[in-house]
Amino acid sequence: MDKEMITGSESLMRALKAEGVETIFGYPGGSIMPVYDSLYEYTRGEKKAFHHVLVRHEQGAVHAAQGFARTSGKVGVAVVTSGPGATNTLTGIADAMLDSTPIVVIAGQVGISALGTDAFQEVDLVGVSQPISKWSYQIRHADDVAWAVSRAFYIARSGRPGPVVLDFPKNAQTHLCEWTGPEHVKSVRSYVPYPTPSKSSISEAAKLINSAKRPLALVGQGVELADAHQELIELIEKADIPVGRTLLGLSALSSRHPLNKGMLGMHGQYALNMKTQEADVIIAIGMRFSDRVTGLPSTYARQAKIIHLDIDKAEINKCIHADIPVIGDCKVTMPAITKLLNKNDHTEWKKSFDSYFEMEKEQVIGPAIHPKEGPLLMGEVVNAVAEATKGDAVLVTDVGQNQMLSSRYFHYNKKRSIVTSGGLGTMGFGMPAAIGATFGAPDRTICMFCGDGGFQMNIQELGTIMEQQAPVKMILMNNNYLGNVRQWQDMFWNGHRSFTPMMNPKYNLIANAYNIPYELVVDRKELSSKVDKMLASKGPFILECAIKEDADVMPMVAPGKTIDEMMLKFNS
Ligand SMILES: Cc1ncc(C[n+]2csc(CCOP(=O)(O)OP(=O)(O)O)c2C)c(N)n1
């Protein structure tokens, strides 16, 4: 039989198809033109395999791939050109690395004979992306494409997921290679994505949980990534353990579950932060003790014995010492522990959270979500959307006060319901990530909360939303400030509002220019009807809310403080 000879670009198409890719977020340019020529065929007619979403900036392509990955559980794909196209992806790659999001970024590169000559649009992408990616590789020959793509997807999705970069010089795109079918990489030398848990760590963990009087489980995104929601429920219900969720772990356990005690950390639940300092055993599951969760690490939960379940050995003892590390996939380690647990009852301990909840409800939550007078507050807007969507929607946030308040007051009944930039805190993440989420979870309502600063950081993606008719419900919380920084300036920097007041454009005109339906809410009496109108609309929608200019996010653990120094009111 004749050998089938194809170009490297054609090989890329076949390899992506073999990985089950259906949606590609991208932006063309000189050194990726052979790939775009192949994409022309693969996005129409007989060969159609992909839907290509033309973004308006390469940062948008990567955030969209992240939003797709986070909602679908699949690997997100972004395709860009070399040089500026490649460097524009770096923020998204770093973001995906910190938040363990599986994406593959494929960037064009100058031909290998021109490498190192400062050729037009040449940048050492492998060099600059190596420290912020899980794997970064240059495909120098067309023959390597099928293998490199298979290995890239394997690395991106396996173990602790993360971003992979494929740098694709032009010669490797155009040269011919023999197609012998897709590769199926199933292992990589010295890479152990799913470590085998030690039996003794499991039995020690179970023993400690059985003896605990005041146990507390801290749940992170690892549970979502492992698809271990049911395994978590079985563990916490059998041992009767109250649960705090990290920002990225908010939909790892339904908001409605009776053992759910809310969100951890700087702007999390008062009761959880106070009780962390009283628990005798802490069971951390798929979370990494970020400084936003621990506050001052040297004073964090000193009284507690800590069991840390994580798939990534590097997380153990990185920030907080683990008395019992349980290294492995929590879908495996949790049931192994549960099997050894005694049925338990911690009614008194759980009840002891209540008085703190009452205090927070009275002093913070009530006034935040049901204010009686004054300008609109972010909390009441979030609450109105959360109630109208009944906990079934996906929350996508930008960064800042809008992020903290939407994550606090949204309701999460389904898994994979929060998409936010937790580790890197990337303003401008929300809008493109929400576009990706409409493709990752096409049957769900995607609600994107954003501040006026973040809205303008990737505002060009309104063009993508318009072209794709991506049904993103954009809730623009306009306080005419870079609110989060303004809050810190007021609290910790002498009230010097240094370059945080921000002049805004007329968003109705912007919405109009992009042909996106728009409403403005100034009076709270109109809030619920306008939220209903937004949710009833089929396509994209911008709901601008005129938010009180100097409202603060509370409660708060000030930077450098111990978590039980959490303030319900500033200076309280
Ligand atoms: C790319 C980037 N630049 C700067 C910051 C620092 N930063 C964090 S929150 C914030 C203010 C955000 O303002 P806005 O988008 O209006 O949202 P708000 O806090 O008012 O909800 C800034 C500037 C950041 N997180 N990301």
The ligand as a MOL file (V3000), in Angstrom:
LIG
                    3D

  0  0  0     0  0            999 V3000
M  V30 BEGIN CTAB
M  V30 COUNTS 26 27 0 0 0
M  V30 BEGIN ATOM
M  V30 1 C -4.3430 42.6680 34.9280 0
M  V30 2 C -4.5030 43.2350 36.3070 0
M  V30 3 N -4.0910 44.4880 36.5780 0
M  V30 4 C -4.2460 45.0010 37.8150 0
M  V30 5 C -4.8090 44.2610 38.8090 0
M  V30 6 C -4.9450 44.8220 40.2320 0
M  V30 7 N -6.3620 44.9540 40.6010 0 CHG=1
M  V30 8 C -7.0010 44.0230 41.3340 0
M  V30 9 S -8.6060 44.3790 41.5730 0
M  V30 10 C -8.4710 45.8240 40.7400 0
M  V30 11 C -9.6370 46.7450 40.5850 0
M  V30 12 C -10.7140 46.1680 39.7640 0
M  V30 13 O -11.6190 47.1800 39.4390 0
M  V30 14 P -12.9600 46.8640 38.6900 0
M  V30 15 O -12.6910 45.9940 37.5120 0
M  V30 16 O -13.6880 48.1110 38.4150 0
M  V30 17 O -13.7320 45.9480 39.7090 0
M  V30 18 P -14.2750 46.2420 41.2000 0
M  V30 19 O -13.1700 45.9390 42.1580 0
M  V30 20 O -14.7040 47.6700 41.2720 0
M  V30 21 O -15.3900 45.2760 41.3230 0
M  V30 22 C -7.1590 46.0130 40.2700 0
M  V30 23 C -6.7020 47.1940 39.5310 0
M  V30 24 C -5.2000 42.9510 38.4830 0
M  V30 25 N -5.7150 42.1330 39.4040 0
M  V30 26 N -5.0750 42.4820 37.2280 0
M  V30 END ATOM
M  V30 BEGIN BOND
M  V30 1 1 1 2
M  V30 2 1 2 3
M  V30 3 2 2 26
M  V30 4 2 3 4
M  V30 5 1 4 5
M  V30 6 1 5 6
M  V30 7 2 5 24
M  V30 8 1 6 7
M  V30 9 2 7 8
M  V30 10 1 7 22
M  V30 11 1 8 9
M  V30 12 1 9 10
M  V30 13 1 10 11
M  V30 14 2 10 22
M  V30 15 1 11 12
M  V30 16 1 12 13
M  V30 17 1 13 14
M  V30 18 2 14 15
M  V30 19 1 14 16
M  V30 20 1 14 17
M  V30 21 1 17 18
M  V30 22 2 18 19
M  V30 23 1 18 20
M  V30 24 1 18 21
M  V30 25 1 22 23
M  V30 26 1 24 25
M  V30 27 1 24 26
M  V30 END BOND
M  V30 END CTAB
M  END
